[in-house]
Every structure is written in C-alpha cells, then in structure tokens.
Amino acid sequence: MSVTVNNKTSLNFLNGRWIPSVTGEIQESRNPANSNEIVGTVQRSSEVDLDNSVKAAKEALTAWKKLSGPERGQYLFKVANILEQRLDEIGECMTKEMGKTFPEAKGETKRAVDILRYFAGEGMRKKGDVIPSTDNQALMYTTRVPLGVVGVITPWNFPAAIPIWKIAPALIYGNTVVIKPATEAAVTMSKIIACFDEAGLPPGVINMVTGPGSKVGQAMIDHPDVNALTFTGSNQTGKKVAQGALDRGAKYQLEMGGKNPVIVLDDADLDLAVEQTINGGLRSTGQKCTATSRIIVQSGIYEQFKNKLLEKIKRIKIGDGMTNEVWMGPCASENQLNTVMSYIHKGSEEGATLIAGGKRLQDNEFADGYYVEPTVFENVTSDMTIAQEEIFGPVLALMKAETIKEALDLANDVKFGLSASIFTRNIANMLTFIDDMEAGLVRVNAESAGVELQAPFGGMKQSSSHSREQGQAAIEFFTSIKTVFVK
C-alpha cells in the first residue's frame, strides 16, 4: 500500500510563534476520499500546551482591549484580505482533510472572509446607550467590556466558517482567543491561523492548540483563566462544557445537535421542495447541524414527492470532492462512516423500509474512501431511533401526515430545535408554521440548512444554550454590560 504525504507537520500557534507540543507527539490527518493519502500531521498536545496558550492570551489581553474598535477592525480586514488570496489553497486542504466538495469548501472559505469583514465593521458601531438619570446633574450610560480570554472549541464539519464566526466577534469586542479545533480539521485550521499571523496581530491575541478533546479540551474547560467558552459540537460534549463552566463561574455558549424537519404540504411546488430537500439533507454528505433529516409529507402528495425524490437522488454523482462533477463526497472519517452505517442498520432493525441506498461504497474508485450511498427510509415512526437521534450523514427519513397540525406535532416531537423548513403556497400555513415550529431558525420554501452570517443563529430545546451566534447578536455573548454613572 502506497502512502502519499501532501503537507508538512502543522505546529501549535502560541504567543505569536509556531512551536511543537511539549509532548513531542503528532497525529496524522488522512484524506477520507483516499485513506492512503496523509493530508498533514498536527500536534498531539497536552494540558501543559493549553496552559501556556492561556497564559499568552491573558498577557496579551490588557493591550488588546485598550485598542479602539476600529483599530481592532483593521487587523480583521487584513486577515480577510489574506484569507481571500488563499481561497483555492485552503479550500483544497479542506476538501482533502474532511471530504466536502471543492466548490463547497471554497464557498465556505469565502464565507469566512465575509464574516471577518462583517465583524471588522462592527468595530465602528456603538457599544452602549445613554440612559436618563433621576438626577438632572448626572450622566448615566452603558458600555460594553470584553470578557477576557475566550476558549473556542470547534468541530470538523465547517473548518473555516464556524471557527471564524466565533473568533472574529471575540476579537473585535476586545477579547483574546485560544482555539482548539477538531483534530480531523486541524491542518485546515492551521492554514487559517497563518493568515492571522501574517496580518500581524500582536503576540498572544490569538492562539491555537491541537490535540485530543479529553486532554486539551478538558483543560480549556477547567482552566481558571479562561473567562468564557464557545463550543459547537455534540450534545454529550456540550453538556461537559456547560457543567465545567458552571462549576467555576465562566460564561458559556453551546451550539449542538439538530434533527431538522422539512414539511411538504399538498399545495407545495414539488420540484422546488425536492431540490431543496436534497440540498439541505445531502450536501456536505449530510454533515451539517442544520441538515434536513426528517421529511414530513402530506399524504395526498406523498407518493408523487417520494418518486421525484428517489429519481433525483439516483442522479447524484458521488466521489472525491476534488473531482469535477462530483456532488457528494465521503464521510469525514472512518468513525463517522461507522456511525452512519450503524444508524442505517438500526433503521432497518426497527422496522423502517429502506427504499434507496443504505450501503457503503467500496468498489473501484471508492475502495480506499469512506463513502456511503444517499439513503432514504420510509414507514418511519416518530419513536424510531432514526427519527429521534442526529445521524450526521446522508440519511433521510420519510414520514406521512394528514394535516399541518399533525405535521407540526411530528416535527416538534424531538429533543432538538435547531432549524426547520416548510414548503407551501398558503400564507395561513406559513404563519402557523412560523408560530408553532419549535426551532431557532425557520425557513419557508427554502432548505433547512441555510444560515446567513448577518443574522442571529442558534437553537431551542437541546440544540443550544439558548444564546445566539453571528450578526449583531454576537455582542451579547462576547461582552458584558457596564453601567456608568457620572455626577
């Protein structure tokens, strides 16, 4: 078996310098489209590395927070310009490291550029209000102050956008940052951090430590000098972040899982509904927290919708995301592939009917990758595992409903509440859906997976800690309000 290596070892970034871990250990990152290809290696760091990065961030905090918002914004504009020049390089690395197609990876990287520019502009916005005092000889107003050192823990599925939509607001509001990216996407993250380095941010303002969550992540959660934690990932890990932060009084923000429904009513544009359902459920191989997972279709159009869906799925081209015309790449890792296959087996065991896909692809060009067919089940009931748990793969569950009320009851019958969409031409049904759907993001006649950077994003129920990321809502987490009274 031949093994190819594309990149040199990525180092940690601490206090403005690229340095190896004190452990001397490294970990390979392999291409999920071809597991014989090593995309790069990253540091397998320890608690000591994390502690050193927090010390650097704490030391840099005083000078950084004393800069004006526009001054901090100029740094972010520089980072955005550098990142934009490297769209192809970072997009290719992302595709090879976690599997999404090259056009998707480039688009995500461009989105990170846009997020940086958006928050760079936030440095010019007001950060308080004048409030009337009962004393006519006094001035009373509010201002916003940074939290301090912010710990950032990010997943592998959006290696550019999610880290940047946490880092950019943290920095513009005067915090310093320590990030622990997912190991599966750490090579990509190191290339992004290099853009911050080249932009000349003061040493210690941003730091990156890679390594296992059980060590580096837990050390970040427990560290007394990490003033706030922002996390995106699984519910299981998110609960550990919340408990650890609560125990020592740190502020925390969680964005976790979803089990996102699409409701298709009998007056819907079926071609649009099918297209958007496939985009929402199967792009990025279903590896999005906002991906469509359950499709609840009014019974009168169920067969017609199903047939259109299956016909369109047959035409999906699967393969290496760097190959032209490929629409869906592999699962991001062998572990993720195994997780997806276990849910597919569970669906059949519990009585759902498999009507498309369901197999791992292993022949010919798929032999060394982590590929699974787009999979569709029908006769799915709400008590089945595949209707309740997040799969994070290209698996769709078809369900029937007679009325919009029944559809909404099914849609809300999960512990998650991240995103949801409906397809209908009826305004009354739209308004009912908007009012009654228990989700932080609701979309009408559009896929469930669309998130715009200037709008607040977050979930209800167990999908989040009920805070919001992105847009002007970001200031609510990354700052504290200080009330000032001047006599």
C-alpha positions in Angstrom: 0.0 0.0 0.0 1.5 3.3 -1.0 1.1 6.3 1.2 1.4 9.9 0.0 2.0 13.0 2.2 0.9 16.4 0.9 1.9 18.8 3.7 4.5 19.2 6.4 3.6 18.9 10.1 1.4 21.7 11.5 2.6 23.3 14.7 0.7 24.9 17.6 0.5 28.7 17.5 1.3 30.3 20.9 2.2 33.9 21.7 2.9 34.7 18.0 5.1 31.7 17.4 4.7 28.3 15.7 6.0 25.7 18.2 5.7 21.9 18.6 3.8 20.4 21.6 5.8 19.7 24.7 4.7 16.0 24.2 6.7 15.6 21.0 3.8 13.6 19.6 2.0 14.2 16.3 -1.1 12.8 14.7 -1.9 12.2 11.1 -4.8 13.7 9.2 -5.9 11.5 6.3 -8.0 12.1 3.2 -11.4 10.5 3.7 -11.7 10.1 -0.1 -8.4 8.1 -0.1 -7.2 7.0 3.3 -3.8 6.2 1.9 -3.2 10.0 1.5 -1.8 11.8 4.5 -3.0 15.4 4.2 -0.7 16.5 7.0 0.2 15.9 10.6 -0.8 18.0 13.7 0.4 18.3 17.3 -1.0 15.9 19.8 -0.8 18.4 22.6 -1.2 18.2 26.4 -2.6 20.2 29.2 0.7 22.0 29.5 0.4 23.3 26.0 -3.1 24.6 26.7 -1.9 26.3 29.9 0.9 28.0 28.0 -1.5 29.3 25.4 -3.9 30.7 28.1 -1.0 32.5 29.8 -0.1 34.1 26.5 -3.7 35.1 25.8 -4.0 36.6 29.3 -0.8 38.6 29.0 -2.0 40.0 25.6 -5.4 41.0 26.9 -4.6 44.3 28.5 -3.1 45.9 25.5 -5.5 44.4 23.0 -8.7 45.5 24.8 -7.3 49.1 25.1 -7.2 49.4 21.3 -10.2 51.1 19.8 -12.8 49.1 17.9 -11.7 50.5 14.6 -8.1 49.6 15.3 -9.0 46.0 16.1 -11.2 46.0 13.0 -8.2 46.9 10.8 -6.5 43.7 11.8 -9.6 41.7 10.9 -9.7 43.4 7.5 -6.1 42.4 6.9 -6.8 38.8 7.8 -9.8 38.8 5.5 -7.7 40.0 2.6 -5.0 37.4 3.2 -7.6 34.6 3.5 -9.3 35.7 0.3 -6.0 35.4 -1.6 -5.7 31.8 -0.4 -9.2 30.6 -1.2 -8.0 27.8 -3.5 -5.3 26.6 -1.2 -7.5 26.5 1.9 -10.5 25.1 0.0 -8.3 22.3 -1.4 -6.9 21.5 2.0 -10.4 21.4 3.5 -11.7 19.1 0.8 -8.8 16.7 1.2 -9.0 16.8 5.0 -12.7 16.4 5.7 -14.3 15.4 2.3 -16.7 18.1 1.2 -16.5 19.1 -2.4 -14.1 21.7 -3.6 -16.8 24.2 -4.6 -18.4 23.8 -1.2 -15.0 24.2 0.5 -14.2 27.4 -1.5 -17.6 28.8 -0.7 -17.2 28.1 3.0 -13.8 29.8 3.0 -15.2 32.8 1.1 -17.9 32.9 3.8 -15.2 33.1 6.5 -13.8 36.1 4.6 -17.2 37.8 4.6 -17.6 37.1 8.3 -14.2 38.7 9.1 -15.2 41.8 7.1 -18.6 42.0 8.8 -17.2 41.9 12.3 -14.3 44.2 11.3 -17.1 46.7 10.6 -18.7 46.1 13.9 -15.7 47.9 15.5 -17.3 51.1 14.2 -20.7 50.5 15.8 -21.9 51.9 19.1 -21.4 49.8 22.2 -23.8 51.5 24.6 -26.7 53.8 25.3 -27.3 57.0 27.3 -30.0 56.4 29.9 -31.9 59.2 31.6 -31.0 59.6 35.3 -33.3 60.8 38.0 -30.5 63.2 38.9 -30.6 66.1 36.4 -26.9 66.8 37.1 -25.7 63.3 36.3 -24.8 61.4 33.1 -25.7 57.8 33.1 -24.8 55.4 30.2 -23.9 51.8 29.4 -20.8 50.5 27.7 -19.6 47.0 26.6 -16.5 45.4 28.0 -14.7 42.2 26.9 -15.0 39.0 28.9 -11.2 38.3 28.8 -9.7 35.1 27.5 -12.2 33.2 25.3 -11.8 29.4 24.7 -13.1 28.3 21.3 -13.8 24.6 20.7 -14.9 23.8 17.1 -16.0 20.8 15.1 -14.7 19.3 11.8 -17.7 19.8 9.5 -17.2 23.6 8.9 -13.4 24.0 9.4 -13.4 27.7 8.3 -16.8 29.2 8.9 -17.5 28.1 12.4 -14.1 29.0 13.9 -14.2 32.4 12.3 -17.8 33.2 13.4 -16.5 32.7 16.9 -13.0 34.2 16.7 -14.0 37.3 14.8 -16.6 38.7 17.2 -14.4 37.6 20.2 -11.5 39.7 18.9 -13.4 42.7 17.7 -15.0 43.2 21.1 -11.6 43.1 22.8 -11.2 39.5 24.0 -8.1 37.3 23.3 -8.6 33.8 22.0 -7.4 30.2 22.4 -8.8 27.8 19.9 -8.8 24.0 20.0 -10.1 22.8 16.6 -11.2 19.3 15.9 -8.2 17.1 15.0 -9.9 16.0 11.8 -9.8 19.6 10.5 -6.7 20.9 12.3 -4.5 21.2 9.2 -7.1 23.5 7.6 -7.3 25.5 10.8 -3.5 25.9 10.9 -3.6 27.5 7.4 -6.3 29.9 8.6 -4.3 30.8 11.7 -1.4 31.5 9.4 -3.5 34.3 7.9 -3.9 35.9 11.4 -0.1 35.5 11.9 0.7 37.2 8.5 -1.8 40.1 9.3 0.5 40.9 12.3 -1.9 40.6 15.3 0.0 41.2 18.5 1.5 38.1 20.1 -0.9 36.2 22.3 -4.1 37.7 20.9 -4.9 34.5 19.1 -3.5 31.1 19.9 -4.2 27.6 18.6 -3.5 24.2 20.4 -4.4 21.0 18.7 -4.9 17.6 20.3 -7.4 15.3 21.9 -10.5 16.8 23.5 -10.1 14.6 26.6 -6.9 16.4 27.4 -6.7 19.8 25.6 -10.4 20.4 25.5 -11.0 19.4 29.1 -8.0 21.5 30.2 -9.6 24.5 28.5 -12.9 23.8 30.2 -11.3 23.6 33.6 -8.8 26.4 33.3 -9.4 29.2 35.8 -8.1 31.9 33.4 -10.5 31.0 30.6 -13.3 33.5 31.1 -15.7 32.2 28.5 -16.2 29.1 26.4 -17.9 29.0 23.0 -18.5 25.5 21.7 -20.0 23.8 18.6 -20.3 20.0 18.6 -22.2 17.1 20.1 -24.7 17.3 22.9 -22.7 14.9 25.0 -19.6 17.1 24.9 -21.6 20.3 25.1 -23.0 19.2 28.5 -19.5 18.7 29.8 -18.5 22.2 28.6 -21.6 23.6 30.3 -21.0 21.8 33.6 -17.4 22.7 33.7 -18.0 26.3 33.0 -20.9 26.4 35.5 -18.7 24.9 38.3 -16.2 27.8 38.1 -18.5 30.6 37.0 -17.3 31.0 33.4 -19.7 32.2 30.7 -20.5 29.6 28.1 -22.2 29.3 24.7 -23.2 26.0 23.1 -24.4 25.1 19.6 -25.2 21.4 19.4 -27.3 18.9 17.5 -30.3 19.1 15.3 -32.9 16.7 13.9 -34.2 19.1 11.4 -37.6 18.5 9.7 -38.9 19.7 6.3 -42.7 19.8 6.0 -44.1 19.5 2.5 -47.8 20.4 2.2 -50.1 19.4 -0.7 -50.0 22.9 -2.3 -46.2 23.0 -2.4 -44.1 23.4 -5.5 -42.9 19.8 -5.5 -39.9 20.3 -7.8 -38.7 23.1 -5.6 -39.4 21.0 -2.4 -37.5 18.0 -3.8 -34.5 20.1 -4.9 -34.2 22.0 -1.6 -34.7 18.8 0.5 -31.9 17.1 -1.3 -29.6 20.2 -1.0 -30.4 20.5 2.7 -30.1 16.8 3.5 -27.3 15.5 1.3 -24.9 18.3 0.5 -21.8 18.0 2.6 -22.8 14.4 2.9 -25.4 15.4 5.4 -22.7 16.5 7.9 -24.3 19.8 9.0 -26.1 20.5 12.2 -28.8 22.2 10.2 -29.1 19.3 7.6 -32.5 18.0 6.7 -33.1 14.7 8.4 -36.8 14.2 8.5 -39.2 14.8 5.6 -42.8 15.1 6.7 -45.1 15.0 3.6 -48.8 15.5 3.5 -50.3 12.1 2.5 -52.2 13.3 -0.7 -48.9 14.1 -2.4 -46.6 11.6 -0.6 -46.2 9.1 -3.5 -45.6 11.9 -6.0 -43.0 13.6 -3.8 -41.3 10.3 -3.0 -40.9 9.3 -6.6 -39.5 12.7 -7.6 -37.1 12.5 -4.7 -35.8 9.0 -5.5 -35.4 9.8 -9.2 -33.3 12.9 -8.4 -31.2 11.0 -5.8 -30.3 8.4 -8.4 -28.5 11.1 -10.5 -26.2 12.3 -7.6 -22.6 11.8 -8.5 -20.5 10.5 -5.6 -16.7 10.6 -5.3 -13.6 12.6 -4.4 -14.6 16.2 -3.7 -11.6 17.4 -5.8 -13.1 15.7 -8.9 -15.2 17.8 -11.3 -18.9 17.0 -11.4 -18.8 15.2 -8.0 -21.8 16.4 -6.0 -21.3 14.4 -2.8 -18.1 13.4 -1.1 -17.3 10.8 1.5 -18.0 10.8 5.2 -15.3 12.8 7.0 -13.7 9.8 8.8 -13.9 6.1 9.3 -15.5 6.7 12.7 -18.2 8.9 11.1 -18.8 6.3 8.4 -19.3 3.6 11.0 -21.7 5.8 12.9 -23.8 6.4 9.8 -23.8 2.7 8.9 -24.9 1.8 12.5 -27.9 4.2 12.2 -28.8 2.7 8.8 -28.8 -0.8 10.3 -30.8 0.4 13.3 -33.4 1.9 11.0 -34.0 -1.5 9.3 -34.0 -3.3 12.6 -36.7 -1.1 14.0 -39.0 -1.6 11.0 -38.4 1.3 8.7 -38.4 0.4 5.0 -35.2 1.1 3.1 -36.1 2.4 -0.3 -32.8 3.9 -1.5 -29.1 3.4 -0.8 -28.1 2.0 2.6 -24.7 0.6 1.5 -21.1 1.5 1.9 -19.4 2.0 -1.5 -16.1 0.1 -1.7 -15.5 -0.9 -5.3 -13.1 0.6 -7.7 -12.5 4.3 -7.0 -14.3 4.0 -3.7 -12.1 1.3 -2.3 -9.9 3.4 0.0 -12.5 6.0 1.0 -15.3 6.4 3.5 -18.3 6.5 1.1 -21.9 5.7 1.8 -24.8 5.9 -0.6 -27.5 8.5 -0.2 -30.1 6.7 1.9 -33.8 7.0 2.2 -36.2 5.3 4.6 -40.0 5.3 4.6 -42.6 4.0 7.0 -40.7 5.8 9.7 -42.5 6.4 13.0 -41.6 9.1 15.5 -40.4 6.7 18.1 -37.7 5.1 15.9 -34.0 5.9 16.6 -33.5 7.4 13.1 -36.4 9.8 13.7 -35.0 11.0 17.1 -31.2 11.0 17.0 -28.8 13.1 14.9 -27.1 10.9 12.3 -24.8 13.4 10.7 -24.8 11.6 7.4 -26.8 11.3 4.1 -29.8 9.6 5.6 -33.4 10.8 5.1 -36.5 9.6 6.9 -39.8 10.0 5.1 -42.9 10.4 7.2 -46.6 11.0 6.4 -49.0 13.5 7.9 -52.7 14.2 7.1 -52.8 17.9 8.3 -50.4 20.7 9.1 -51.2 20.2 12.8 -50.1 16.5 12.6 -47.0 17.5 10.6 -46.0 20.1 13.2 -46.7 17.6 16.0 -44.3 15.2 14.3 -41.8 18.0 13.6 -41.7 19.1 17.2 -41.6 15.5 18.7 -37.8 15.6 19.2 -35.4 16.9 21.8 -33.8 19.2 19.3 -34.9 22.6 17.9 -32.3 23.9 15.6 -33.7 24.5 12.1 -36.8 23.6 10.1 -38.5 24.5 6.8 -41.8 24.2 5.1 -42.9 24.1 1.5 -46.4 25.6 0.9 -48.1 28.4 -1.0 -50.7 29.0 1.7 -50.0 32.1 3.8 -52.0 30.8 6.7 -49.9 27.6 6.8 -46.7 29.6 6.6 -47.8 31.7 9.6 -48.9 28.7 11.6 -45.5 27.1 10.9 -43.6 30.2 11.9 -45.5 30.5 15.2 -45.7 26.8 16.2 -42.4 25.3 15.0 -40.0 24.9 17.9 -36.8 25.8 16.2 -34.3 28.7 16.3 -34.2 29.0 12.5 -37.4 28.5 10.4 -37.4 28.9 6.6 -40.3 29.0 4.2 -39.9 27.4 0.7 -36.1 27.0 1.3 -33.8 24.3 2.6 -33.3 23.9 6.3 -29.6 24.3 6.1 -29.3 28.0 5.0 -27.7 30.2 7.6 -26.7 33.9 6.8 -23.8 35.5 8.6 -25.6 38.7 9.4 -28.5 37.0 11.2 -28.6 35.5 14.7 -28.1 31.8 14.7 -28.9 29.2 17.4 -31.4 26.6 18.5 -34.1 25.9 21.0 -34.5 22.9 23.4 -31.4 20.8 23.5 -29.8 22.3 20.3 -28.2 25.2 22.2 -27.6 27.0 25.4 -30.3 29.5 24.1 -27.7 32.1 23.2 -27.2 33.3 19.6 -24.2 33.5 17.4 -23.4 35.7 14.3 -24.8 39.1 13.4 -25.2 41.8 15.9 -26.4 39.2 18.4 -22.8 38.1 18.9 -22.1 41.1 21.1 -24.5 39.7 23.7 -22.2 36.7 24.4 -18.7 38.2 23.9 -19.2 41.2 26.1 -20.6 42.2 29.5 -22.6 45.4 30.0 -21.1 48.0 32.4 -23.4 50.8 33.6 -21.7 54.2 34.3 -22.9 57.0 36.5 -21.1 60.3 36.3 -22.1 63.1 38.8 
